[in-house]
Amino acid sequence: MTRELVGAAARYTTRTAKTTAQTPARGRQVAAWGFYRTPEVRSYANWIANAMSGALLYAGRRRPDGSIERAPDDHPAARLVASIAGGPDGQAQLLREHGRHLAVAGEGWTVIRPRESVGADWHVVSVLEMDSKGRGALEAKIDGETVKIPAHDPDAAPDPMAPAAIRVWDPSPEHHLEADSPVLASLEQLEELRLLSAAVRAITRSRLTGRGVILVPQGTRFPTTPGQSDAEDDLIDVFMTVAQTAIQDPESAAATVPIILEVPAETINGITHLTLESNFDELAIKLRQENITRFATAADIPAEFLLGMGDINHWGAWELTSEAIRLGIEPRLRVVTHAYTNHWLQPLLEDEDLPDAHEWLVLADTSPLRVRTNRSETALKVYELGAISAKALRRETGFDEADAPTATEQREQEHRNQDHKTEGEPLPVDETTTEPDTLPASAATTTTDGMLAAAADGLIWAALSAAGRKLERTPACPRSQRAQAREIEPAELHTLVAVDVMQVDQWKLLDGAWSRVPEIATRYSRDPECLAAVLDEYARALIAAGVSHTFEQTAGVLHAPCLAAAA
């Protein structure tokens, strides 16, 4: 990517810049950031941010049927998107920061600063660090430095070294140029929560409400301080002194023992402990919990993530996570990618004179967020069956492509495997010099293999469907979730419900699944016991791994040596 392309990114306009510094909405965003340090808001914003950081940016375009076509690695769009923030690590941080800004203020700015050498630095800046100076001037505070950013002028040649700014905001349905967020919508509730928390804190720290007063019938006046006349009553002064001491030093005796007050003996019956409490003490705590619940409900992720998962089982937790990704993460990722598409990628592609520049998009892949937990053992079994690639096996077992064997190492391993396989066995030698007459049979075998694969595919799908219907009635699928589970294709239910390998037998998920195997094996001259064992092992691996079955995987399943066609 040339320096000119970096500088040609579409910049903000004076119309959009005014929304950050010159409208009443700015005051609401300042208030929203003021609540970021409260545990509830910070927890919500960081959940959004951390989830967004797990997405992967890539370039692609949408086909007429709605499917996505990824850009080839050597395509200009792919190269540009790969360069965002210096690569995957920088992109993860970029998305994480945008997640917090969109969750709190509903808005953030991306400032792109071209480097003197090559590439550019990408920064996410809050609305509090952006200032509009009039006449199209915009200033950003980046690491304590003021960066001046010129407004985009489509009629002038861009300065390749000038910083570019892209406004990323979730539009308000009332005023499109203003931002919207759950925190902005909950400012009143959050202010109430702050006041109630202060009240609870005051109640907790107060010695008067926490420890009370002990009435002692030993005198007729409160003890006086040195220099005070007998006529003076310093009750109020002592109360204030004690309260101040308790706040300044919570570990002092003043904070942990009641106040002692002497009163005439005839006014009380012995020593009396007087507590100074009100109904508001308990009410404040209840109201605070109610406000926390209201904010959790207003947030666009399941409230359980803020209030606690409670007794929700693993399947319910997975469903909540999937719902949170769909409703809380993917829409925000689309806000970011839409801004980067319209104000960065497409203008750069147009400068490269690509005729279809307007078709290419910056997109976010959220599949890494949906990957289930450790599947290394199952991945190894599925790999041995030929159903997944070596690349997928490395990914599931925690290795990367740098650990893949070189071509030389792969050939050496194949030789070792072959030597081990044939060790102690005479190699078959065919001394016949005539041309074999088995070509028609070979062709027939290929056809038969295809028919067997089709039949095996049907058996596997039927087995997974039967297992899914049984799974609906197991503890893995609680009664409260069964109505929703019935809306899912039975053969796919195991991809949503976590099942241990041992539970396949415990719940008899595959019992009776292979009753037709002997008939089909005989039809295609295969060993019935071997076919049943291979299909059963494959189905068990899919269920335990939570992986969908596809027809393309069937051929690999049928590569077992015991399934060679009978002579």
Order of alpha helices (4+ residues) and beta strands (2+ residues): alpha-alpha-alpha-alpha-beta-beta-alpha-alpha-beta-beta-beta-beta-beta-beta-alpha-alpha-alpha-beta-alpha-alpha-beta-beta-alpha-alpha-alpha-alpha-alpha-beta-alpha-alpha-alpha-alpha-alpha-alpha-alpha-alpha-alpha-alpha
